[in-house]
């Protein structure tokens, strides 16, 4: 207390300026628990995948190599092994090495495929035979399942949990080194599993049955007043969210107490539920119309609604917290808390997309870790402001420099000269809301820069020098 009372009551200009810069940079950090991520674009007609940075959806050219055939869907990404798994229109399951560009066929005539919690890939063909890939090692299981499953889930210890509905519905739990165990179950609707595959939720006409896939625990039934339509566990597996046929909103079930404990209010009944992998945001689809309701789960508050079409890949919440969805012919990124747009890819709605925490090695990854994300909102007391690194009358040279900066993971672009002027083509980063943010980015470049505002003349940064191209 005595030291606090004796402290200086005035800050020097230098320390005050430094504090302002540090606060500006810290505000752009990821929320607690979040990770940097990227968005991968897969053309349905095949070809080389394309990479986009989050949250501004700036494309990083030539970040991925390898060509894919005509695609039917995406299975997932193993970020540690750097494998992208996709299904082709011929029923093949293909693995693309995101680092080398090598393409391998994992299975042919694959009917079902999924990634487990430890990133083990499971593929089941039309005869119930299973192939798994763990740590880049491919293994054909010696014993098939008892049929082609309707639903498959990966579990811990490289176990596969499957629901087979031929003849009588069965729950099958299998592993490569032991024969599958089978249990007859009653099933009347959707089936969901926890992240680790240790518990299943099976919807029926009058409620939800909770089935343990480990040990010999007895099933638990939780009655509900309305017919359940969709079931989704929270990331921790402690709660189950249930959409019902006519009741507005969602029911919430405690997996340990085996009872309905809470609810999530919505404007009407929901038909589909998707959860943020970190448990912050819930997306719900109404029974009519192409809309996504965005719910802030910790406070159970409906943040708003956005128009979008629902497909297997989108809408979703990316690892960095961005909300990604289709709108018309475009792919659009939003901040779920404010519903402000942060990026857009024109004409991308017809392709397949997957968000992942995998990022390429080299300069791109380093830039992502070192620099705050670019602010894409143009509104602000000072903005929009750009960090200008070059200006030239040569358009081709300026575009080439912008591409070099983009490959390094920077949100670079070329601003053409204004009509009737001879200013030249500006290579810039941004835009940013405030001069403080723009100067913080410029200092991290390690080279001369200017702060440029389109509505005012170009103003020099703190250390103006002659401009030179970045090699």
N, C-alpha and C positions, 0 to 999 in steps of 0.2 A: 504493500500500500504506500509506503514512504517513497519507494522508487517511482511509482506511478505519479505521485504528487509532484516529484521533482523533475519530471520529464519536460522536455522543451515543448512549449505550446505553439510554436510556429514551425512550419516546414519550409525548407529551402525550396526554391523554384525547381532545382534539379530533381530533388527527391519527390516532389509533387508530380512532376511530369512522368517520372519513372513509375510511380504508383498507378497513374492513369493508364499507362500502356499495359502494365501487368494485369490490371483489372479487365481491360478490353480483351486481352488474349484469353484469360481464364474463362470469360463468358462463352467462348466458342468451343470449350472442351466438351467431350461427350458426357452425357449424364452418367451418374454412378452405375457401374455394371455394364454399360454399353461398350460396343466395340466398333472400330472402323470397319467398313465393308464396301463392297462393290456390287454392281448389278451387271449380270451377264445376259446378253441378248443372243438368242438362237433363232436364226431364220427357219421358219417351218419348211421352206423349200431346200434347206441344207446350205452348206457353205461354212466359212470361218466365223466362229463366235466373235462378238464385239463386246468391249468392256466399257462401263460407264461408272464414273465416280459418284459417290453419295456425299451430301444430299443434293448437289446441284446438277447431277446427271450430265456432267461434262464428259464427252467421250475421250478415252485414252487410245489413240491409234496404235495398231500393231502390238497390242499387249498380249494377245493369245494367238497361237498358231494352230494348224491342223484344220482339216475340212471334214464336215459331217454330212451324211446323206439326208434324205427326206425324213423329217422327224414327226413323231406322233405325240411325244410328251417328254417331260423332264422328271427324273427320279430324285436327283439331289447332287450335292457336292460334298466330297470328303476334303475339308480344308487342310488337314495334316498331310494326307497323301497327295493332295493337289489333283484329285480325280473328279471329273464331271461325268455323271451317269445319265444317259438318255435312252429313250425307246424310239426305234425307227418304225416307219410305216410297214415294214416287212416282219415286224415282231421281234427284231433283234434288240438285245440290250448291249449298248456300246459304252466303253469307258474312254474318255478323252483325257490324256495327260496334259494338264494346263501349263506345265512347265516346258515340256519338250514338244508338244503338239502331236504326239503319237496317239493313234486311234486303234483300240483293240476291241474285239467282239467277246463279251463275257458269256452270253448265252443266246441261243436261237430259239424261236417260238416261245418266248417268255410271256406268260399270261399275267403274272403279278411280280412286282419288285418293290423293295422298300429298303431304307437305310435304318439300321439300328442305332441305339444311343451311343455306342462305341464306334460308329461309322462303319460297321460291318454291313456289306451289301448282301441281300438275299433276293434270289430270283427263282421263281417256280414256273415250270413249263406246263404244257397241256396234259402231261401224264403225271403231274404231281411231283416230279423230280426237282430237287433243290440244288442250286449252286450258290456258294457264298464266296465273297472276296473280303479278306481281312488283311490289312497291312500289305496290300498289293499281292497277296497270295491267294490264288484261286483254288477252290476245293469243291469237288462233286460229292454230294452226300450219298452214302451207300444205300440208304433206305428212303423210298419216296413217301410223301404224305398220302393220306387216304383219299385223295381227290384234289381237284383244283379249288383253291380257297377263294371265298368271296372277299375276305379281308385278311391282310397279313400285317403283323407288327413285329419289329425287332425288339428283343429284350436283352437283359444283362447276361453275361457269360455266354455270349454268342448263341442264344436260344431264339427260336422262331415260334411265334404265337400266331395261329391261323384259325379262321372260322370257315368250315366247309359245310355247305348246305345241301349237297347231294343226298337224296333219300332223307335221312334225319339230320338236323343241324348238329354239328359236333365242334367242340373246342379241341384243337390239337396243339400240343406243346412238344417241340422237337429240338434236337441238337445233332450235330454231325457225328458225335461219338456215342450216341445212345438211341434206342428205338423210341419213336414218338409215343406219347401218352395221349389217350383220347377220352373225352368226357361228353356225354350227350347233354345238350343244353336246349332251352326254349328261347327262341329269338323271334322278335316281331318288328324290328326296326333297326335303327342305327346302332353301331358299335364303336366305342372309343376306348383308347388305352392310355395309361400314363406314359410319361416320357421314357421310363425304364421298363415298361412292359410288365410290371408286377401286378397290375390290377386292370381288369376290363369292366366297362360299363355297357350293359346290353339293354336297349330300350324295348319295352313291350307295350301292350295297350293300356295298362294301368299303372305303370311305374318303371323303375330302373333296377336291374339286378347287378350287383357288384360281385365279380368273380375274381378270386385270387389265382394267379398263375404260378405261385410258389407255395410249397408246403401243402397242407391238407386242410386249409381253412374252409369253413362252410360258406356257401353263398349268402349274401345279405340282400334283401329286397326292400326298396324304398318306394312306397306308394306315392303317386301324384294324382291330383284331381283331373288332369287333362292328359291327352295322348302325347307322349314325348316324340319329337321329330328329330332332333340332333343333340348329341352329347359330346362334350369336350372337357378334358381335365385341365386344370391349371398347370403351369410348368412344374410346380413342386409336387403335384399329384394329390394335394390335400383337399381340393374342392373340385366339384363336378358342376359344370354349367349345362343346363338343359333347356332347349327350346321346345315349346309345346304347340299343339296344333291350333288352338283358338285363344289361349290365354296370352295377353300382351306381356312382353318382357320375358325374362329368363328365371327359371328356378335354380337355386344353388343348394347343392347337397354336400354335407360333410362326410368324407369317406370313412372317418373313424367313428363318428357318432351314428352313422347310417340313418340320417334324417335330414329333411329339408330345413335349412337354417336361415336362409336369406333369399333375396331376390334382386334382380337388376331390372329397373323400370325402362321400358322402351315404348315408342308410340304405338306399336302393334305387335302381333306375333312374328317370330323370326323363323326362317327355314334353314339357315346355314349360320354356323359360328366359326370364327377363326380367331386365334389368340396370338398376341405378341409373344415371341419366345421368352421374353423377360417378364411377362405377366403384367405389364403396365396397361396395355391397350387391348380391347376386345372389339372385333368387327362382327357385325350381325347383318344379315341380309333379310329384308322384309319378304313376306310371302308373295307380295305383288310389287312389280316395279324393279328397275335397276338402280339400286341405291345401297350405300354402305353406311350403317349407323356406327359412329365411333364413340366408344364408351371408355371413360377413364376409370379403370377397375378399382384402384385403391379407395376412391371416394364414391364409386358407383354412380358416376354422373355422365349423362349423355352429352358429349361435347358438341356433337353436330351430325350432319348427314352430308354425304357427297355423292353425286351421280357417278355410277360406274357399272360396267358389266362384270359378272362373276364367272371366272374360269378356274381351272385347276391351279394355275400359277399365281394369279392376281385376282383380287387385292391381297396385299400382305404387308407386314411390318418388317422392315429390314433390321439387321443387327445394330445399326446406328440409331434406330428409332424412327426412320423415315417411313411415312405411309406411301405405298406405291399402288397405283391403280390405273385402269384404262378409262380414258374419257374420249369418246369419239374415236378418231384415228390415232390418238397420241397416248403416250405413257407419261404420267404426271406424278411428281413427288410432292408431298405435303408434310408440314409439321403437324402432328396430331393434336398438340396442345392448343395451337392457334388457328389451325386449318389454313395457314398461309402457304402458298405455292413456293417451292424451292427449286424446282427444275422441271424440264419438259423435254421429251424426245418426240419430235414430230414424225408421224407415220409409222410408229412402232407397234400399234395395237395388234397387227396381224401376226406378230412373231411370238415366240415363247421367251419367258424371262425367269431368272432366278437370282435372288439376293443371297450373298454369302459373305462370311467374314474372311474368306481367302483373299489375299492380295498378291500380285506378282512380286517377285524379288527385284532387287536393284533400286534404281532411282525413284520409281513410283512409290514404293513402300516407304522409303526414307522421307519423301516429300509429304506423304500422308501423315506420318508421325510427327513431323516437325512443324507443319503449318496448320493454323486453324482453317476450318472450312470457310470457303468464300460465302459471304452474305449475298443472297440473291434478291432481297427486297430492295427496290429502288427508292422507297419512301424514307424520309428522314430529314432532320434539320440541315444536314450538310450534304447528303448523298443525292444522286449516285456519284461515288468517287472511284476512280480507277488508279491502279499503280502502273504508270507508263514506263516501259523499259526500252522502247525504241520508236522512232518515226522515220518513214522512208517514202520516197515517191515510187518505189518499186513494190508493187502489190505482191508479186510472186515471192520476193525475198521476205516480205513481212509475214505472209502466210506460212512460209517454211519455218520461220522462227517461232511462230505461235504453235505450230505442230510439235516442234522440239520441246517447248515448254509444257505442252499438254502431255507428251510422253513421259515427262518428269513428274506428272501428277499435279500440275498447276492449272488453275482455271483460266487459261489464256485465250485470248480472242483478238481479232483484228477489227478496229474501228475505222471505217472508211472516212475520207475527208468530207466535211460538210459541203452541201451544194454551193457552188460559186467560190470555193476557197481552194488554195493550193497548199494546205497544211500537210498533206501526205497521209499515209496509212499508219495508224498507231497500233503497236503491239502492247496490249494492256492485260492486267490481271484484275479480276473483280466482276461486278461492282461491289463496293462496301458502303456501309451506312454512314460512317464517320471518318474524319481525317485520321483520328487516332488509330482506328483499325487498319486503314490503308497504310499508314506509316509503319505500323508494326510488321505488316507483311513485307513492305519494301526493305526494311532493315535486315530481314532474314535472307534476302536474296544474295547479299554479299557483293553487290555491284551498284552502280549509279541508278537512280530511279527518279521519276517525277510523279507528283500527285496531279491527276487530270480530272477536271469536272467539265462535262460537255457543255454546260450552260454558261461557263465562265472561262476566261483564258487559262491556259496551262500555267500552273504554279509550281515552282521548284520544290523538291523535297528538302530535308535538312542538310544534305550534302550534295548539291548539284555539281555534276561534272560532265565532261563530254560524253556523249552516248557512244557505246561500242556494242557490237553484236555479242550475244552469248554463244559460246561455242559448245 
